[in-house]
C-alpha cells in the first residue's frame, strides 16, 4: 500500500556562499519521489561579501560569542532573503506546501566540540511564510557522536533505486557531490536493512580552493567549465611538494573549507595557479575515491557545481591509480539535475524528520545510532 505523499520545499545554500537552491518535491519519506520544481537565486554582492567576511572571522567557538550580534543580524537577513525567494516561487506554484527543509548557511562546523552553526532562523521563516519548517539538521547527529555530515546519503540511496530501475545500472553504485567540499556515497545493494548498505564520508576539497583563488585574483566568481585552469600549466615542483607534505589522515571526520588553503600557489600566474590548485584538488578527490576501495568496477554519478569543471574532472580521472575500476559520469545523464541534488535532498530529509525517520546512520556520519535530525517548528 502506498504511503501518504508530502509536498516539501528544500532550501540549500552551500559553502560557496553564492546563493540558494530551492526545490519542490513530493515524497512519502521512504520509497516514492517526484521532482516538481528547481530554481536558483544569487545572493547580492553585499550579502555574499558579508557572509564570507564573517565566516573567515569565526574560527573557534569563542568567536561565535564575540560576533554574536553581527551573526544575529546576518541570520535575519539570510532568513528574509529565503522567505522573499520562496514567495516568488509560490506565486507560480500555487499548491499547498506541507513542509520546508531549511538548511541555512554554515558559518562554523566543529563536531569534535559538538558545535555546528548554520545561519537561518527557522522560527522566523515559519512565521513569515505560515508553513511548517524543519531546520538545524546537523546538531542532533553531532550530539549522537556523529560528524553532522554528509546528510545526503539516504537521499542518494533513494536515487539509486530510481536510477537502477530506469537505466539498469546495477550495484554497487556511488555518488560524488562536488560542492565547496566533496563527499562520496557508496551503495552496495538494495536491501530492507539499507543502512548497512550505505557508506559515506567527506573526501576532500571541492570547489573551495579554486573559487577562493579565482575571486582573489580576478573579478570572476569561479572557473567556469575549467577554462582558466585549461589556459594555465600545472607547476609540477609545487604539486610534488604539496602532495608529499599534505595528506588527509582519516576519512572518519567531516571536512570544512577552513581545513584547506591555497597559499602554496602564491607567486604563480593567475592561470598557472588555478591549474595547479585544480590538479591538487583532483588529486585529493581521487585519493578519497580510492580509499573506499572496490572489488569490481563501480560507476560514480557526479553532482554539484564541480561536475561542470572539465579541468577538475580530468584531473580526478588522471590521478586515479586503478582507472579501470572507476567510471565517473554526470548524474544529469540519469534523469536528475546535478545542480539541485542537495536542495531536493533537504526537502526529502524534512519529510523524514517530520515522520520521525532517521536521516543519518553510523556508516554515513559516524553517529552511534540512526539519528532523527532536524527541529520542527510551526510559528503561526
C-alpha positions in Angstrom: 0.0 0.0 0.0 1.3 3.4 -1.0 2.1 5.8 1.9 0.9 9.4 2.0 2.8 11.8 -0.2 4.0 15.1 1.3 4.9 18.2 -0.7 8.1 19.6 0.6 10.4 22.5 -0.3 14.1 22.0 0.2 16.5 25.0 0.6 20.2 24.6 0.3 22.9 27.3 0.4 26.4 25.7 0.2 29.9 26.6 1.2 30.4 28.5 -2.0 28.1 31.1 -0.4 26.9 32.3 -3.9 23.2 31.8 -3.5 20.3 29.5 -2.7 19.0 26.4 -4.5 15.3 25.8 -4.0 13.4 22.6 -4.9 9.9 21.4 -4.5 9.4 17.7 -4.3 6.8 15.1 -3.3 7.7 12.0 -1.3 6.5 9.6 1.3 9.8 10.0 3.1 10.9 6.5 2.0 10.5 5.0 -1.4 8.5 7.4 -3.6 10.0 10.6 -5.0 8.8 13.2 -7.6 10.6 16.3 -8.5 8.3 19.3 -9.2 10.4 22.4 -9.4 14.0 23.6 -9.1 15.2 27.2 -9.0 18.4 29.1 -8.1 18.7 32.6 -6.7 22.0 34.6 -6.4 22.9 36.4 -3.2 23.6 40.0 -3.9 27.2 41.1 -3.7 26.8 42.9 -0.4 25.2 39.8 1.3 27.7 37.4 -0.1 30.6 39.6 1.0 29.3 39.9 4.5 28.8 36.1 4.7 32.4 35.4 3.5 33.8 38.0 5.9 32.1 36.6 8.9 32.8 33.0 8.1 36.5 34.0 7.9 36.3 35.7 11.3 34.6 32.8 13.1 37.5 30.4 13.7 36.5 28.9 17.1 33.6 28.7 19.5 34.6 31.9 21.3 34.2 33.8 18.0 30.6 32.7 17.9 30.1 34.8 21.1 32.4 37.6 20.0 30.5 38.2 16.8 27.1 37.1 18.1 25.4 40.5 17.3 26.7 40.6 13.8 25.8 36.9 13.3 22.3 37.6 14.6 21.8 40.5 12.2 23.1 38.4 9.3 20.9 35.5 10.2 17.9 37.7 9.9 19.0 39.0 6.5 19.6 35.4 5.3 16.2 34.2 6.6 14.3 37.2 5.0 16.2 36.5 1.7 15.0 32.9 1.7 11.4 34.0 2.5 11.3 36.5 -0.3 12.5 34.0 -2.9 10.1 31.4 -1.7 7.2 33.9 -2.0 8.3 34.4 -5.6 8.1 30.7 -6.3 4.8 30.3 -4.6 3.3 32.9 -6.9 3.9 30.4 -9.7 3.4 27.1 -7.7 0.0 27.7 -6.1 -0.4 24.3 -4.4 0.0 23.7 -0.7 3.5 23.2 0.7 3.4 20.8 3.7 7.0 21.4 4.9 10.1 23.4 4.3 13.5 21.9 4.8 15.7 24.9 5.7 19.4 24.0 5.7 20.7 27.6 6.3 24.2 28.9 5.7 27.0 27.1 7.5 29.2 29.5 9.3 31.0 27.2 11.8 31.3 23.4 12.0 33.3 21.7 14.6 31.8 18.3 15.6 34.7 17.4 17.9 33.3 20.0 20.3 29.7 19.3 19.3 29.0 22.7 17.8 27.7 23.4 14.3 26.2 26.7 13.3 24.0 27.3 10.3 22.7 30.8 9.9 18.9 30.6 9.4 16.1 31.3 11.8 13.5 28.5 11.3 11.0 30.1 13.6 11.1 33.4 11.7 10.8 31.6 8.3 7.8 29.7 9.6 6.2 33.0 10.8 6.9 34.8 7.6 5.5 32.1 5.3 2.9 30.4 7.5 4.4 27.0 6.7 5.9 24.3 9.0 9.7 24.4 8.9 12.3 21.8 9.7 15.8 23.3 10.3 19.0 22.7 12.3 19.5 19.3 10.6 23.1 18.6 11.9 23.1 19.2 15.7 21.3 16.1 16.8 23.7 13.9 14.8 26.7 15.7 16.4 25.2 15.2 19.9 24.9 11.5 19.0 28.7 11.4 18.3 28.3 11.9 14.6 30.1 14.3 12.3 27.0 16.0 11.2 27.9 15.3 7.6 27.3 14.2 5.0 23.5 14.1 5.3 22.6 13.4 1.7 23.4 9.6 1.6 19.9 8.5 2.5 18.6 10.5 -0.5 21.3 9.0 -2.6 20.0 5.6 -1.7 16.6 6.6 -2.9 18.0 8.0 -6.1 20.0 4.7 -6.7 16.7 2.7 -6.7 15.2 5.1 -9.3 18.3 5.2 -11.5 18.7 1.4 -11.4 15.1 0.8 -12.3 15.3 3.1 -15.3 18.8 2.6 -16.5 19.7 -0.9 -15.2 23.0 0.4 -13.7 23.2 -2.4 -11.1 25.1 -2.3 -7.8 27.3 -1.2 -6.3 26.8 2.3 -7.4 28.3 5.6 -6.0 27.5 9.3 -5.8 30.0 12.1 -5.6 28.9 15.6 -4.8 31.5 18.3 -5.6 30.4 21.4 -3.9 32.7 23.5 -1.7 33.7 20.2 -0.1 33.5 16.9 -1.9 31.6 14.0 -0.3 31.1 10.4 -1.5 28.4 7.8 -1.0 28.7 4.1 -2.0 25.6 1.9 -2.1 26.4 -1.8 -2.1 22.9 -3.1 -2.8 19.2 -2.5 -2.2 18.0 -4.2 1.0 15.5 -3.8 3.7 18.5 -3.4 6.0 19.6 -0.5 3.9 21.6 1.4 6.5 24.3 -1.3 6.4 24.5 -1.0 2.6 25.4 2.7 2.6 28.9 4.1 3.2 29.6 7.8 3.1 32.2 10.4 4.0 33.8 13.7 3.0 36.8 13.0 0.8 38.4 16.4 0.2 38.0 19.9 -1.1 35.7 20.5 -4.0 35.4 24.0 -5.4 36.5 25.9 -2.3 40.3 26.3 -3.1 39.6 27.0 -6.8 36.8 29.5 -6.1 38.9 31.3 -3.5 41.9 31.7 -5.9 39.6 33.0 -8.7 37.8 35.5 -6.5 41.0 36.9 -5.0 42.8 37.2 -8.3 40.1 38.3 -10.7 36.6 39.8 -11.0 35.1 36.3 -11.6 33.4 34.1 -9.0 34.6 30.7 -10.2 36.4 28.9 -13.0 33.6 28.4 -15.5 34.0 25.0 -17.2 37.6 24.9 -16.0 38.6 27.4 -18.8 41.1 29.3 -16.6 42.8 26.1 -15.4 42.9 24.8 -19.0 44.7 28.1 -20.0 47.4 27.5 -17.4 50.1 25.0 -16.8 50.5 22.8 -13.7 53.6 23.7 -11.7 55.0 20.2 -11.1 57.5 21.1 -8.5 54.9 22.7 -6.2 52.5 19.8 -7.0 55.1 17.3 -5.9 55.8 19.2 -2.7 52.2 19.7 -1.7 51.1 16.1 -2.4 54.1 14.8 -0.4 53.5 17.0 2.6 49.7 17.1 2.8 47.5 14.0 3.4 44.0 13.5 4.7 44.9 11.2 7.6 41.3 9.9 8.2 38.0 9.9 6.4 36.1 9.4 9.6 35.9 13.2 10.2 33.8 15.7 8.3 35.7 18.4 6.4 35.4 22.2 6.3 36.8 24.7 3.8 38.9 26.0 6.7 40.8 22.7 6.7 42.4 23.7 3.4 44.3 26.7 1.9 45.8 27.5 -1.4 48.8 29.5 -0.2 51.1 27.0 -1.9 50.2 28.6 -5.2 51.3 32.1 -4.1 53.6 33.6 -6.7 52.2 31.7 -9.7 50.4 33.4 -12.5 46.6 33.5 -12.3 46.2 30.7 -14.9 49.1 28.6 -13.6 47.9 28.9 -10.0 44.4 27.9 -11.0 45.7 24.9 -12.9 48.0 23.8 -10.0 45.2 24.2 -7.4 42.7 22.3 -9.6 45.2 19.5 -10.0 45.8 19.3 -6.3 42.0 19.3 -5.6 41.6 16.5 -8.2 44.4 14.5 -6.6 42.8 14.6 -3.1 39.4 13.7 -4.6 41.0 10.7 -6.4 42.7 9.5 -3.2 39.3 9.7 -1.4 37.7 7.6 -4.2 40.4 5.0 -4.0 40.2 4.9 -0.2 36.7 3.3 -0.2 38.1 0.6 -2.5 36.2 -1.8 -4.8 36.4 -5.4 -5.8 34.8 -4.7 -9.2 34.1 -1.8 -11.5 31.9 0.9 -9.9 30.1 3.8 -11.5 30.0 7.1 -9.6 27.4 9.7 -10.6 28.7 13.2 -10.0 26.6 16.2 -8.9 27.3 19.7 -7.6 28.9 22.6 -9.4 32.3 20.9 -9.7 30.9 18.4 -12.2 30.9 21.2 -14.8 34.6 22.0 -14.3 36.0 19.9 -17.1 39.6 20.5 -16.0 38.8 19.3 -12.4 37.1 16.1 -13.7 40.0 15.4 -16.0 42.4 15.8 -13.0 40.4 13.4 -10.9 40.5 10.8 -13.6 44.2 11.3 -14.2 45.1 10.9 -10.5 43.2 7.7 -10.1 45.6 4.8 -9.9 43.3 2.0 -10.9 41.4 3.8 -13.6 39.6 0.7 -15.0 37.7 0.1 -11.7 36.1 3.6 -11.6 33.6 5.1 -14.0 32.8 8.8 -13.5 29.7 10.1 -15.1 27.4 13.1 -14.6 24.2 12.5 -12.8 22.5 14.6 -15.4 22.7 11.7 -17.8 20.4 9.7 -15.5 17.4 11.9 -15.2 18.5 14.2 -12.4 19.7 17.8 -12.5 23.1 17.8 -10.7 22.7 21.4 -9.5 19.8 20.5 -7.3 20.5 17.2 -5.6 21.2 18.7 -2.3 18.1 21.1 -2.2 16.0 18.1 -3.2 17.7 16.1 -0.5 16.8 18.6 2.2 13.2 18.6 1.1 13.3 14.8 1.5 15.1 15.0 4.8 12.4 17.4 6.1 9.7 14.8 5.4 11.8 12.0 7.1 12.3 14.2 10.1 8.6 15.1 10.3 7.8 11.4 10.2 10.4 10.6 12.9 12.5 8.6 10.5 16.3 8.7 10.8 18.3 10.9 8.4 21.9 9.8 9.4 23.4 6.5 10.2 26.6 5.1 11.8 28.1 4.3 8.3 27.3 7.8 6.9 28.2 10.2 9.7 29.7 8.0 12.4 26.8 8.6 14.8 26.3 6.0 17.5 22.7 5.1 16.4 20.5 6.1 13.5 19.5 9.6 14.2 16.4 11.6 13.5 17.8 15.1 12.9 16.2 18.4 12.5 13.9 20.6 14.5 10.2 21.1 13.5 8.6 24.5 14.1 5.2 25.9 13.4 5.3 29.5 14.3 1.9 30.9 13.2 
